[in-house]
Structure formats: C-alpha cells, structure tokens
Amino acid sequence: MESIGNTENTGNMGNKEALRQNSKLLTTLLEVSNLVSSTKELKPLLEEILDKLRKIIEYENAKIYIINNKKPVVIAHRSVLPPGEEDTFPFPTDIELFQDKAPLVIDDIFSDDDIALAFRKNMSSYLDTVFKGVHSWMGLPLVYKNTVIGVLTLDNHEPGYYQRDHVELGTAFANQAAIEYENAKLYNETVKRADETKTLFSIQQAITSRLELNSVLKLIAGEARRLSNANSTAVFLVDEDDLVLSILSGVNDKNLIGLRIPISGSAVGRSLLQHDTVILDRPSFDDSPELELIELTQMRTCICVPLIARSRPVGVIIAFSRIFDEFDSEDERVFSMFAPSAVIGIENARLYEEEKRRLQENEQRRYVAESLRDILEVLNSNQPLEQVLNFIVREAARLLHADFAALFRLNNDKETLSLQAGFGLQDHMNTNVIVSATEGILGKSFMGRRPIVKSDISHDADSAHLGAVTNHQMDWLYANCCGLMAVPLVCKDEVYGGIALYFKKDGKQLEQSISKEEIGLAMTFADQAALAIDNTQLRKQASDMAVTAERNRLARDLHDSVTQTLFSASLIAEVIPKIWDKNEQEGRKRLEELRQLTRGALAEMRTLLFELRPAALVEAPLEDLLRQLSEAVTGRARIPVTLEVKGKAVLPLEVKTAFYRIAQEALNNIAKHSRAKKARIELRSNEEEQVGIVVAGMSISDDGRGFDPDAVTSQHLGVGIMKERAESAGANLNITSSDGEGTTVEVEWVGGMRTQLR
C-alpha cells in the first residue's frame, strides 16, 4: 500500500510539474503575442522574445537566424557577439539539416560526433569568444505555413543539458516565434507601405504644387535622393535625340549642368529605350558619354528610372550609390511609385512655362503693335526726320531691352558711318561721332546687310571708331557694354546705314538670350526707319514737284490771262492818241476799255496772289473775293460781270471757300465756253436771329449759248468739281441750262449760328 501510495504521490508530483511547465509556457507565449502590438521594429521584438524564452529554457547564448536567399542571417541575439557582425556571423551547421523541420541537439560540441566536428570547424574562430565554455547546443526550426523560415539556436555550458522536454518547449516557442515574426514583419511591411504611400502623396503634392520647372527638378532630385538613401542624384530631360543634365543633388558642380548625352548608345538612355528601370554597375559606363558625371559621383552602382508621359519619353532620374548597400528590387518598386509624380510635376511645370511664355509673347506682340502704331502716327505727323528717327530708336531699345541705341548713316565716302539718332547717349556721344564702315561689327553688319549679335564686343573697340575726337566717346560705350546687336538699314536697295543696340555688362550670354523673333523685331524697326527716310525724301520730292507745278500753273495763268490782258491794254494804249486826235468820243471809249483791261489785269494778279497766300483767302470777305473774280473775268474775257450782294452774315470758312471755288469754276466756264455778252453774280445771306438759322445762297448766270445738261457728263465743264465743293460744305448745287438760253449755277447753304455774325 505504501509503495502504491508513494507511486501515486510521485505521479501526482510529475503531473503537477507538467502542469506548471505548461502554464509557464502558455503565459510566456501569451506575453510573446502581446509584444507584437507594442513593438514595431523587428530586431527589438525578437530580442524581447529571446528574453521571454529564458523564463522556460535556460541558455548561455541565443540567436535567431532568418533564411534570406537560402542563406541564414542573424537578425537578433542575446550573446557576446560584437555589434555589427550579425550579417557575417556563420550558421554553425548545414542549414539543409533543418529542411525536414526537425530540431537538432548536440549534447557536446567537443565530442567526436560528425555533427560536433562540423560545428567546431564552422565556428573555429568563435570557440574562444562566443562559444567559450559552451558544450550543449540546440537548433529549433522556425516553421511558418509548413515552411522553414529560420532557426532558433540555444547553447549551455552543461554537456547534455537539453532534453526532450526542452526540445518540446523550445519547439512550441519557436513555432510561436515564427508566427509572431511573420505577423510583425507583415505589420511592419503594412506600416512601411502606409508610410511610403503617405510620403509619396506628400511628395506628389509638393511637386505638383510648384510651377517653376527648376524648382520642381530640385525637389525631384532631393526627394529621390532621400527615398533611395543615395549619395547623389541627377535628373536628365529629353531634348530631341539627347538627354540634357538639368539638375544635380549631392554633388556641387554647376559646370556639368547642360551636359548632353545621346539617348541611343548611352547607358542612361537604355532605361528610356526599354521603358524600364535598370540597375547598373560601374563597368557599365566604361567609354560611355556620361563617364564625366559617373567619375564625379564616384558611384559603385546606380539606378536609372525612366520618366514616361503617355508613351512619350520625358527624362531619366538617376540615383548613384546607396549609403549602406547596393540598389535592389525594393528601390525599383519605390521609384516606380515615385516616377509618375515626377512626370506630372515636370509636365505641369512645362505647361505653366509654356503658358507663361505665350502670355509674354502676346504681351510682347501687344507692345510691338502699339509701338508700330505709334511709329506710324509719327511717320504721318510730318515731324522732322531727326525726331522720327530718335523715336524709332528709342522704341527699339525699349522693346528689345537695350540700354543704349544708335542709328548710324553711311557717309558719302562709303567708308565711314556718322551718328544720326540715338537713345541714352545724350551725355556721352554727339553727332560728330564717326565709326568705320569697313571694319568691326557695325561695318560687317551694315555693309554685309545681315544682323549680327555679339555677347563680347571688347575686341571690336579698336576697329570700330576713328579719330582722336571720337575715341573717348566710343571707348565709354565699349567699356560700359558687353553685348551688341547690329541690323542694317536699307533704303531702295541701297545701304543707308544701320541700327546698333548696346547691352550693359550683366553676365548673360547675349547670343543665347536673343531669339530669332527679337532679331526680326530689330529688323522691323530698321524697316520703319527706312520708311521714315524714304517718306522724307518723297515729301521733299513732292514738295519740289508741287513748287514746280505751281510755278508752271502761275506762268500758264499769267500767260493765259494777265499777259494777254496787258498785251491788249498795251495795243489800245498805243492807238488811243491817234484815235483821240481824230475822234475824241471814240478815244474816250477806248480809254474806258483800257481802264477795264488794267482793272481786270489787277484783279487777275490779286487772284493769283490769293492762290499764293491762302491766308489772304481766309481773311478777305467773300464779297471782296467775288468782286476780284468778276473784275478778272471782265478784263480777261471782255464779258461784263455784275455783282450784287444782299445781307451781311459771315459764313463758316468751309462754306465761304466752297462758294468762292464754285464761283471761280463757273466764271472760268463762262469765259471759255459761254460766248455770253454779260454775266451776273448774286450773293445773298439771311440771318434769322429768332430761330438761330443762317441761310446763304449764290447764283452765277450768263446769257450765253447754254448747253444740254443731259448731254454733258460730270467730268465736263467742272460740274463734278463744283458738286464736290458743295457737298464738302453741306450745301446744295443746282445747274440749269438749255441751248441758246444761257446757264445758271445756284448753290444754297442752311446752317446754325456757329460763327460770329457781322
């Protein structure tokens, strides 16, 4: 009975110990599960799991290996292993021993068993450090979804320490650790993806919210460098068949900006041609066109990410050499998410710049149109040529953003140019400045009839000016300006000179900044100047021709009227004495005829003087003007013309002028065509003060042979001219005539009291 009772007691004690161990195991596993929700980083999590393991299994050293690309790597440990050596610490045995998912126990690593011998061989360099004093060792596979993902290793100083219960407890713990590791890995991966998405979204917002292309490129290069932990990054943009280096981050060499490499035949261009991200090592760039950039970055590897917009290549992002390790598929994944945002940012910035450029072009066109309109107004204003040219040169300098401008005229010697107009040069240059027309930039441009743009004109100073008097003036210009644009000025296929636009020293490359449109605009201003010069010459020619024509007309009128009248008067004067002696009454008759002829000649002369002096026509009363016309016709045509004036209203100037010209044309017709014996002019005006209306009328009649109005067109007898005169003054014209009944010309005007009455 006692033995039975003792046996039962012993069994009960064993059961209690097993229950205690199981309870302890379950508690520990529960604590391990709770760690996942409180610890995000894998390494700290696994190290705490190892700390929890010590509660159920004693050990000297513990390590967790995770199999990565069939290679076990230590990712957590509790041992004397020096920090930083985890990645290179070897696995003590052949990892293939755990593919059957069975634990492995070595009772003594210093025994002669094959496994112990292999253990000591693999760990030979660590037997006196990590495994100093260790004898027993146990490896427990980490199994997840029926796959060995790693191994948990424990060791102890006591040989044969690890027994079946340790293996069972450790296996249960290892399986739970594998689950928690995968859960933590999934959790961290989820958090990482969420952080990546949030980060990329923030980057996308930042990139797409910027509109200046250079600012967008800087942000892209900086964020690409940060996301990939790269030493440096670069962004290339596509320009026709080339890639152009547009931005660098991490290295400071502005001289490389603008580096062009062909897409076809370059290592970087390969990613664009393949439409895929590529990872390249240093030898891939031997003898490549981008070798200068590769040497600057001192890269080991680089990742090239193509930027594609709707199958159209935009550029390439290149990241050079990661800080900790080389680029891998994870970097490709991150960049594949980053690239679309970069493309959108670049495209938006380009659209903005294109729209901005169009607005500037439209604004520039508006300025140009306004300037040309102003120039046309000046051209039509009859201003002196010097003022017109100065205005054109000033507008050219303003619209082309030049600091100084000058218009040079080719001298008669065809070898020198003289300053004719300028802008901004008043205090430094005068019209005595003479420059060479056969040497220097100006000579080449003007005489070669082609525009020339130079960003550095210092070498041209010696050949550009002549004479000691002008040297200091031109020296000042060349000392204060670095750029020059010269355009020729051609009038009627002859070189007149040219326009020179000078730009101050500001460091910019003028040849690159001046566009073809701006050169064309400068040529347009030269054409406007040529037009002004041509107009001046034409006006002078027209003026000379007008003077000549007026002289000829006066000579013809003098010959047709005054000369003939005076000739007739001289003949009568010669015969009067003889006639007087024979017949005094007849002599008196001839004397009266002589008086009429001389009065007519005097009237003709006054009429011609009115034509020479238009101001006299304005100042003289209308009745006086009509009296001069009637006396002139009487004297010239020997047709008595009587004038009758009724009323005293002063007519507006345009009405008075129209009445005068109509009367002049009608009297000329009477003298030339009517064969009349007498004529009559009646001028009447009536001022009705109560209603504020002035009525004026004039009639010119004769008793000549008349004509059929239906048979005479408006081009005959000056009818069209008289009608135009009447219409211009707002008057009505009526002509009545018939064969043998004479002719009457009537004109009538009705208007308000817009002028002073006297």
C-alpha positions in Angstrom: 0.0 0.0 0.0 2.8 2.3 0.9 4.6 1.6 -2.2 1.5 2.2 -4.1 0.8 5.4 -2.3 4.4 6.6 -2.9 3.9 5.8 -6.6 0.7 7.8 -6.7 2.4 10.7 -5.0 5.3 10.6 -7.4 2.9 10.6 -10.4 0.9 13.4 -8.9 4.1 15.4 -8.4 5.0 14.8 -12.1 1.6 15.9 -13.3 1.8 19.0 -11.2 5.3 19.8 -12.6 4.0 19.2 -16.2 1.0 21.5 -15.5 3.3 24.1 -14.0 5.6 23.9 -17.1 2.6 24.1 -19.5 1.2 27.1 -17.6 4.5 28.8 -17.7 4.8 28.1 -21.4 1.4 29.4 -22.1 2.0 32.5 -20.1 5.2 33.1 -21.9 3.7 32.6 -25.3 0.9 35.0 -24.4 3.5 37.6 -23.4 5.3 37.0 -26.7 2.0 37.6 -28.6 1.4 40.8 -26.8 4.9 42.1 -27.8 3.8 42.4 -31.4 1.3 45.1 -30.7 3.7 47.1 -28.6 6.9 46.7 -30.6 7.2 47.8 -34.3 10.8 47.1 -35.1 11.7 43.5 -35.8 15.1 43.4 -34.0 13.9 44.8 -30.7 10.8 42.5 -30.9 13.0 39.3 -31.5 15.4 40.3 -28.8 12.5 40.6 -26.3 11.2 37.2 -27.5 14.6 35.8 -26.6 14.4 37.4 -23.2 11.0 35.8 -22.6 12.4 32.4 -23.7 14.8 32.5 -20.8 11.8 32.0 -18.4 11.2 28.5 -19.7 14.6 27.4 -21.0 18.0 28.3 -19.6 20.7 29.3 -22.1 24.1 31.0 -22.3 23.6 32.3 -25.8 20.6 32.6 -28.0 20.3 33.6 -31.7 17.6 33.9 -34.2 18.5 33.2 -37.8 16.2 34.1 -40.7 16.8 32.5 -44.1 17.2 35.1 -46.8 18.0 33.9 -50.4 18.8 30.4 -48.9 21.4 32.0 -46.6 20.8 32.1 -42.8 21.5 35.6 -41.3 21.4 36.5 -37.6 18.8 39.2 -37.1 18.6 39.0 -33.2 20.7 37.6 -30.4 21.5 37.5 -26.8 25.2 36.7 -26.8 28.7 38.2 -26.6 28.6 38.6 -30.4 30.1 42.1 -31.2 27.6 44.6 -32.6 27.8 44.9 -36.4 28.9 41.3 -37.0 25.5 39.8 -37.2 25.4 39.9 -41.0 28.6 38.0 -41.3 28.2 35.5 -38.5 28.0 32.0 -40.0 25.5 29.3 -39.2 27.1 26.5 -37.1 25.8 23.6 -39.1 24.5 22.8 -42.5 21.1 24.6 -42.9 19.9 21.7 -45.0 19.7 19.6 -41.8 16.5 21.6 -40.9 14.6 21.2 -44.1 12.7 18.2 -42.6 11.5 20.7 -39.8 13.1 18.5 -37.0 15.0 20.0 -34.1 18.8 19.3 -33.8 20.5 18.8 -30.5 24.3 18.4 -29.9 25.0 17.1 -26.4 28.6 18.2 -26.5 30.2 20.3 -29.3 33.6 18.9 -28.3 32.6 15.3 -28.9 33.7 13.2 -31.8 30.3 13.1 -33.5 30.3 14.2 -37.1 27.9 17.0 -36.4 30.1 18.2 -33.5 33.2 18.1 -35.7 31.4 20.1 -38.4 30.2 22.5 -35.7 33.7 23.2 -34.4 35.0 23.6 -38.0 32.4 26.2 -38.8 32.8 28.1 -35.5 36.5 27.7 -35.1 37.1 31.5 -35.0 34.4 31.9 -32.3 35.1 29.0 -29.9 37.2 31.2 -27.6 34.7 34.1 -27.7 31.0 33.5 -28.5 31.1 29.7 -27.6 33.7 29.9 -24.7 32.7 27.3 -22.1 29.8 26.1 -24.2 29.1 22.4 -24.5 25.5 21.6 -25.4 23.7 23.3 -28.4 20.2 23.1 -29.7 18.7 24.3 -33.1 15.0 24.7 -33.4 13.4 25.4 -36.8 11.1 28.4 -37.2 8.2 27.0 -39.2 5.5 29.2 -40.8 2.9 27.7 -43.1 4.9 24.5 -43.3 8.0 26.3 -44.5 11.2 26.7 -42.5 11.8 30.5 -42.4 14.7 30.4 -39.9 16.3 28.7 -36.9 16.4 29.5 -33.2 19.7 28.3 -31.6 20.4 27.9 -27.8 23.5 26.8 -26.1 24.5 25.9 -22.5 27.7 25.2 -20.5 26.5 21.9 -19.2 27.0 18.9 -21.6 23.8 17.1 -22.5 21.7 19.8 -20.9 18.9 19.9 -23.5 16.5 17.0 -23.1 13.2 16.1 -24.6 11.1 18.5 -22.5 13.5 21.3 -23.6 13.0 20.3 -27.2 9.2 20.2 -26.8 9.1 23.6 -25.0 11.6 25.1 -27.4 9.7 23.8 -30.5 6.4 25.2 -29.2 8.2 28.5 -28.5 9.9 28.5 -31.9 6.7 27.9 -33.8 5.0 30.8 -31.9 8.1 33.0 -32.5 7.8 32.2 -36.2 4.2 33.2 -36.2 4.9 36.4 -34.3 7.9 37.2 -36.5 5.7 36.9 -39.7 2.9 38.9 -38.0 5.4 41.6 -37.0 7.0 41.5 -40.5 3.6 41.9 -42.1 2.7 44.6 -39.7 5.9 46.5 -40.3 5.5 46.0 -44.0 2.0 47.4 -43.8 3.2 50.3 -41.8 6.1 50.8 -44.2 3.7 50.8 -47.2 1.4 53.2 -45.5 4.3 55.5 -44.6 5.6 55.1 -48.2 2.1 56.0 -49.6 1.8 58.9 -47.2 5.3 60.1 -48.1 4.8 59.7 -51.8 1.5 61.5 -51.6 3.2 64.4 -49.7 5.9 64.4 -52.3 3.4 64.4 -55.1 1.5 67.3 -53.5 4.8 69.2 -53.1 5.9 68.5 -56.7 2.6 69.3 -58.4 2.1 72.4 -56.3 5.2 74.0 -57.7 5.1 75.7 -61.1 8.7 76.7 -61.8 10.5 73.9 -63.7 13.8 74.4 -61.9 12.2 74.3 -58.5 10.3 71.1 -59.5 13.5 69.5 -60.7 15.3 70.4 -57.5 12.6 68.8 -55.4 12.5 65.7 -57.5 16.3 65.2 -57.2 16.2 65.9 -53.5 13.3 63.5 -52.8 14.8 60.8 -55.0 18.0 61.0 -53.0 16.2 60.8 -49.7 13.9 57.9 -50.7 16.7 55.8 -52.0 19.4 56.8 -49.4 21.6 57.7 -52.4 24.8 59.7 -52.2 23.7 61.8 -55.2 21.0 62.1 -57.8 20.6 63.7 -61.2 17.7 64.5 -63.5 18.1 64.4 -67.3 15.4 65.8 -69.6 14.8 64.8 -73.2 15.7 67.2 -75.9 15.1 65.7 -79.3 17.6 62.8 -79.5 19.6 63.8 -76.5 19.3 63.7 -72.7 20.3 67.0 -71.1 21.5 67.1 -67.5 19.2 69.6 -65.8 19.8 69.2 -62.0 22.3 67.6 -59.6 21.8 66.8 -55.9 24.5 65.8 -53.6 27.4 67.0 -55.7 28.3 70.6 -56.5 29.5 71.1 -60.0 27.4 73.6 -62.0 29.7 73.2 -64.9 28.1 69.8 -65.7 24.6 71.3 -65.9 23.6 71.2 -69.6 25.7 68.1 -70.3 24.2 66.4 -73.4 24.4 62.6 -74.0 22.7 60.7 -76.8 19.7 58.6 -75.8 20.8 55.9 -78.2 24.2 54.5 -77.3 24.4 55.7 -73.7 24.0 53.6 -70.6 21.5 56.0 -69.1 19.5 56.1 -72.3 18.9 52.4 -72.1 16.2 52.8 -69.4 14.3 55.1 -71.8 14.6 52.8 -74.7 13.5 49.9 -72.6 10.8 51.9 -70.8 12.0 50.1 -67.6 14.1 50.8 -64.5 17.7 49.5 -64.8 20.4 49.0 -62.1 23.9 49.5 -63.5 27.3 48.9 -62.0 30.5 51.0 -62.6 31.9 48.9 -65.5 28.7 49.6 -67.4 29.8 53.1 -68.0 33.3 52.5 -69.4 33.8 54.6 -72.5 30.2 55.9 -72.2 29.3 59.6 -73.0 28.2 60.1 -69.3 31.6 59.0 -67.9 32.4 62.5 -66.7 29.3 62.5 -64.5 30.0 58.9 -63.3 33.5 59.8 -62.2 32.2 62.9 -60.3 29.7 60.9 -58.3 32.3 58.1 -57.6 29.4 55.6 -58.0 29.6 51.8 -57.4 26.1 51.2 -58.7 23.2 53.4 -59.9 19.6 53.0 -60.6 18.1 54.7 -63.8 14.4 55.4 -63.7 12.7 56.4 -66.9 10.1 59.2 -66.9 7.4 58.4 -69.4 4.3 60.5 -70.1 1.7 58.7 -72.2 4.4 56.6 -74.0 6.4 59.8 -74.6 9.9 59.9 -73.1 10.3 62.9 -70.7 13.6 62.2 -68.9 15.5 60.0 -66.5 16.1 60.1 -62.8 19.5 58.6 -61.7 20.4 57.7 -58.2 24.1 57.0 -57.5 25.4 54.5 -54.9 23.3 53.9 -51.8 24.8 54.8 -48.5 24.5 51.4 -46.8 24.2 48.8 -49.6 23.5 48.5 -53.2 20.3 49.1 -55.1 17.8 46.3 -55.3 14.3 45.4 -56.4 12.9 47.3 -53.4 14.4 50.5 -54.8 12.9 49.7 -58.2 9.5 49.3 -56.5 9.8 52.7 -54.7 10.9 54.5 -57.7 8.1 53.0 -59.8 5.7 54.7 -57.4 7.7 57.9 -57.3 8.2 58.4 -61.1 4.6 59.2 -62.1 4.6 62.1 -59.6 7.8 63.4 -61.0 6.4 63.2 -64.6 3.2 65.0 -63.6 5.3 67.7 -61.8 7.6 68.2 -64.9 4.7 68.2 -67.3 2.7 70.7 -65.2 5.7 73.0 -64.9 6.3 72.8 -68.6 2.7 73.6 -69.3 2.9 76.5 -66.9 6.1 77.8 -68.5 4.6 77.4 -72.0 1.5 79.3 -71.0 3.6 81.9 -69.3 5.8 82.2 -72.4 2.7 82.5 -74.6 1.3 85.3 -72.3 4.7 87.0 -72.5 4.7 86.6 -76.3 1.2 88.0 -76.5 2.1 90.9 -74.3 5.2 91.5 -76.3 3.2 91.4 -79.5 0.8 93.9 -78.0 3.7 96.2 -77.1 5.1 95.8 -80.6 1.8 96.5 -82.2 1.3 99.6 -80.0 4.9 100.7 -80.8 4.4 100.3 -84.5 1.1 102.1 -84.3 2.8 105.0 -82.5 5.6 104.9 -85.1 3.0 105.1 -87.9 1.5 108.1 -86.2 4.8 109.8 -86.0 5.6 108.9 -89.6 2.3 110.6 -90.7 2.8 113.6 -88.4 5.2 115.5 -90.7 7.7 115.7 -87.9 11.3 116.4 -88.8 13.3 113.3 -89.8 15.6 113.6 -86.8 12.7 113.4 -84.3 11.2 110.5 -86.1 14.4 108.5 -86.1 15.1 109.3 -82.5 11.6 108.0 -81.7 12.1 104.8 -83.6 15.5 104.1 -82.0 14.0 104.7 -78.5 11.2 102.3 -79.2 13.6 99.7 -80.5 15.7 100.0 -77.3 12.6 99.8 -75.1 11.1 96.7 -76.6 14.4 94.9 -77.0 15.6 95.8 -73.5 18.7 97.5 -74.8 20.5 100.0 -72.6 21.7 102.2 -75.4 20.8 102.5 -79.1 22.3 104.4 -82.1 21.4 104.9 -85.7 24.3 105.4 -88.0 24.2 106.9 -91.5 26.7 105.8 -94.2 28.7 108.9 -95.4 29.4 109.8 -99.0 32.9 108.3 -98.8 31.3 104.9 -98.2 33.9 104.1 -95.6 32.7 105.8 -92.5 29.4 106.0 -90.5 28.1 109.0 -88.7 25.7 109.0 -85.7 22.3 110.4 -86.8 20.0 109.4 -83.9 20.4 107.7 -80.5 18.9 106.7 -77.2 20.6 107.0 -73.9 23.7 108.6 -75.5 23.0 112.3 -75.0 25.6 112.8 -72.3 28.3 110.6 -73.9 28.0 110.9 -77.7 27.1 113.6 -80.3 26.5 113.8 -84.0 30.2 114.2 -84.6 30.9 110.5 -83.7 32.3 108.7 -86.8 32.9 104.9 -86.9 34.4 102.7 -89.5 32.1 101.2 -92.2 34.7 98.7 -93.4 35.8 97.2 -90.1 34.3 96.0 -86.9 30.9 94.5 -86.1 28.9 97.5 -87.4 30.7 97.5 -90.7 30.2 93.8 -91.2 26.5 94.0 -90.3 25.6 97.2 -92.3 27.7 96.6 -95.4 27.0 92.9 -95.3 23.3 93.5 -95.0 22.8 91.0 -92.2 22.1 91.2 -88.5 24.9 90.3 -86.1 24.6 89.6 -82.3 27.8 89.6 -80.1 28.0 89.0 -76.4 31.5 90.3 -76.1 32.4 93.4 -78.1 35.6 94.4 -76.2 37.8 93.1 -79.0 35.9 95.2 -81.5 36.6 98.5 -79.9 39.9 99.3 -81.7 38.4 98.7 -85.2 35.1 100.4 -84.5 36.0 104.1 -84.2 38.2 106.6 -86.0 39.9 109.8 -84.9 41.0 111.1 -81.6 37.9 113.3 -81.2 35.6 110.3 -81.1 37.8 107.8 -79.3 36.8 108.7 -75.8 33.1 108.7 -76.6 33.2 105.2 -78.2 35.6 104.0 -75.5 33.0 104.9 -72.9 30.3 102.9 -74.8 32.5 99.8 -75.2 33.7 100.0 -71.6 30.1 100.0 -70.3 28.6 97.5 -72.6 29.3 93.8 -73.3 26.7 93.0 -75.8 25.7 94.4 -79.2 23.1 93.6 -81.8 23.5 95.4 -85.2 21.0 95.4 -88.0 21.4 97.0 -91.4 19.2 99.8 -92.7 18.5 99.6 -96.5 16.6 102.2 -98.4 15.6 101.5 -102.0 18.1 98.6 -102.2 20.9 101.0 -101.1 22.7 100.7 -97.7 21.7 103.8 -95.7 23.4 102.7 -92.5 22.1 100.7 -89.6 20.9 100.5 -86.0 23.1 99.3 -83.1 21.6 98.2 -79.8 24.0 98.0 -76.9 23.5 96.0 -73.7 25.3 96.6 -70.4 27.5 94.1 -68.7 25.3 91.7 -66.7 27.0 88.3 -67.2 24.4 86.9 -69.5 25.2 85.3 -72.8 23.5 87.7 -75.3 23.9 85.4 -78.3 21.9 82.7 -76.4 19.3 85.0 -74.9 18.4 86.9 -78.1 15.8 84.9 -80.1 15.1 84.9 -83.8 11.9 86.8 -83.2 13.8 89.6 -81.4 16.3 89.8 -84.3 13.3 90.0 -86.6 11.8 92.8 -84.5 15.0 94.8 -84.7 14.9 94.4 -88.5 11.3 95.7 -88.4 12.5 98.8 -86.6 15.2 99.2 -89.2 12.5 98.9 -91.9 10.4 101.6 -90.1 13.4 103.9 -90.0 14.0 103.2 -93.8 10.3 104.1 -94.4 10.7 107.3 -92.5 13.8 108.2 -94.6 12.0 107.3 -97.8 8.9 109.3 -96.8 11.1 112.3 -96.0 12.8 112.0 -99.4 9.4 111.5 -101.1 7.9 114.5 -99.3 10.8 116.6 -100.4 10.4 115.4 -104.0 6.7 116.0 -103.8 7.3 119.5 -102.4 9.8 120.3 -105.1 7.4 119.0 -107.7 4.5 120.9 -106.2 6.5 124.1 -106.3 7.5 123.4 -109.9 3.8 122.6 -110.8 2.6 125.8 -109.1 5.2 127.8 -110.9 4.1 126.3 -114.2 0.5 127.0 -113.4 1.1 130.6 -112.4 3.2 131.0 -115.6 0.3 129.5 -117.6 -2.3 131.6 -115.9 -0.2 134.7 -116.3 0.2 133.8 -120.0 -3.5 133.0 -120.5 -4.9 135.9 -118.6 -2.7 138.7 -117.3 -0.2 138.7 -120.1 -2.9 138.7 -122.8 -4.8 141.4 -121.0 -1.8 143.5 -120.6 -0.9 142.9 -124.2 -4.3 144.1 -125.3 -4.1 147.0 -123.0 -0.7 148.0 -124.4 -2.1 147.9 -128.0 -5.1 150.1 -127.0 -2.7 152.5 -125.2 -0.6 152.8 -128.4 -3.6 153.7 -130.6 -5.5 156.0 -128.2 -3.5 159.1 -129.0 -4.2 158.7 -132.7 -7.9 157.9 -132.2 -8.2 160.8 -129.8 -6.9 163.2 -132.3 -9.4 162.0 -134.9 -12.4 161.3 -132.7 -12.4 162.4 -129.1 -15.6 160.4 -128.3 -14.1 157.2 -129.7 -10.8 157.9 -127.8 -12.8 158.2 -124.6 -14.4 154.9 -125.4 -11.1 153.3 -125.9 -9.8 154.9 -122.8 -12.6 153.3 -120.8 -11.8 150.0 -122.4 -8.2 150.4 -121.3 -9.3 151.1 -117.8 -11.3 147.9 -117.7 -8.4 145.9 -119.0 -6.0 147.3 -116.4 -8.5 146.7 -113.7 -9.1 143.2 -114.9 -5.3 142.5 -115.0 -5.0 143.9 -111.5 -7.9 141.6 -110.4 -6.2 138.7 -112.0 -2.9 139.4 -110.2 -4.7 139.7 -106.9 -6.5 136.4 -107.6 -3.1 134.7 -108.3 -1.8 136.3 -105.1 -4.7 134.7 -103.2 -3.6 131.4 -104.5 0.0 132.0 -103.4 -1.2 133.2 -100.0 -4.1 131.0 -98.7 -4.2 133.1 -95.5 -5.4 136.0 -97.6 -8.2 133.9 -98.9 -9.3 133.2 -95.3 -9.1 136.8 -94.2 -10.8 138.5 -97.1 -14.7 138.9 -97.1 -16.5 136.7 -99.6 -17.9 139.7 -101.4 -14.4 141.1 -102.0 -13.2 137.8 -103.3 -16.2 137.6 -105.7 -15.6 141.1 -106.9 -12.0 140.2 -107.7 -13.2 137.2 -109.7 -15.8 139.3 -111.6 -13.3 142.1 -112.5 -10.8 139.5 -113.6 -13.2 137.8 -116.0 -14.4 141.2 -117.2 -10.9 142.2 -118.0 -9.8 138.9 -119.5 -12.9 137.8 -121.5 -14.4 141.3 -122.2 -17.6 140.0 -120.6 -19.1 142.4 -118.2 -19.8 140.7 -114.9 -22.0 142.4 -112.3 -22.0 141.5 -108.6 -25.0 142.0 -106.3 -24.6 141.3 -102.5 -27.6 141.0 -100.2 -27.1 140.5 -96.5 -24.1 140.7 -94.1 -23.8 137.2 -92.5 -20.3 135.9 -92.1 -20.2 132.3 -93.3 -18.2 129.4 -91.9 -14.8 129.1 -93.5 -15.6 125.9 -95.3 -18.8 127.4 -96.8 -17.0 130.6 -97.8 -14.3 128.6 -99.5 -16.8 126.4 -101.3 -18.8 129.4 -102.6 -15.5 131.1 -103.8 -14.3 128.0 -105.7 -17.7 127.3 -107.2 -17.9 130.9 -108.4 -14.3 130.7 -109.8 -15.1 127.5 -111.7 -18.4 128.9 -113.1 -16.8 132.2 -114.2 -14.0 130.3 -115.9 -16.6 128.3 -117.8 -18.4 131.5 -118.8 -15.1 133.0 -120.1 -14.1 129.9 -122.0 -17.3 128.4 -123.3 -20.5 130.5 -123.0 -20.0 133.2 -125.7 -22.1 135.4 -123.4 -22.4 139.1 -123.7 -22.9 139.6 -119.9 -22.9 137.7 -116.7 -24.2 138.2 -113.2 -23.3 137.1 -109.6 -25.8 137.4 -106.8 -24.8 136.6 -103.2 -27.4 136.6 -100.6 -27.4 135.8 -96.9 -30.2 136.0 -94.4 -29.8 135.7 -90.6 -32.9 134.7 -88.7 -32.0 135.5 -85.2 -35.2 134.2 -83.6 -34.6 130.6 -84.8 -30.8 130.8 -84.9 -30.5 129.8 -88.6 -28.4 131.3 -91.4 -29.4 130.9 -95.0 -26.9 131.7 -97.7 -27.2 131.4 -101.5 -25.3 132.3 -104.6 -26.2 132.3 -108.3 -23.9 132.8 -111.3 -25.8 133.3 -114.5 -25.0 134.3 -118.1 -26.9 135.0 -121.4 -24.6 132.7 -123.4 -25.4 129.8 -125.7 -26.1 127.4 -122.9 -26.0 123.6 -123.2 -28.0 120.4 -122.7 -27.3 119.2 -119.1 -28.3 115.6 -120.1 -25.6 115.6 -122.8 -22.8 116.8 -120.5 -21.2 114.4 -118.0 -20.0 115.5 -114.6 -16.5 115.4 -115.9 -17.1 118.3 -118.3 -17.3 122.0 -117.5 -16.1 121.3 -114.0 -19.6 120.1 -112.9 -18.1 117.3 -110.8 -15.7 119.7 -109.1 -18.5 122.2 -108.2 -20.7 119.3 -106.8 -17.8 118.0 -104.6 -17.2 121.6 -103.3 -20.8 122.0 -102.4 -21.1 118.6 -100.7 -18.0 119.2 -98.7 -19.6 122.3 -97.2 -23.1 120.7 -96.8 -24.6 122.9 -99.5 -26.9 122.1 -102.4 -25.9 122.7 -106.0 -28.2 123.1 -109.0 -27.3 123.9 -112.6 -29.9 124.9 -115.1 -29.3 125.5 -118.8 -30.6 124.9 -122.3 -29.4 125.6 -125.8 -29.5 129.4 -126.5 -30.9 130.3 -123.1 -27.8 130.7 -121.1 -26.7 129.0 -117.9 -27.4 129.5 -114.2 -25.5 127.9 -111.4 -27.1 128.1 -108.0 -25.8 127.0 -104.6 -27.6 127.2 -101.2 -26.4 126.5 -97.7 -28.5 126.4 -94.5 -26.8 126.2 -91.1 -26.9 127.1 -87.4 -25.3 130.3 -86.0 -22.0 128.6 -85.3 -19.9 131.6 -86.3 -19.9 135.2 -85.3 -22.1 137.4 -87.5 -21.1 140.9 -88.6 
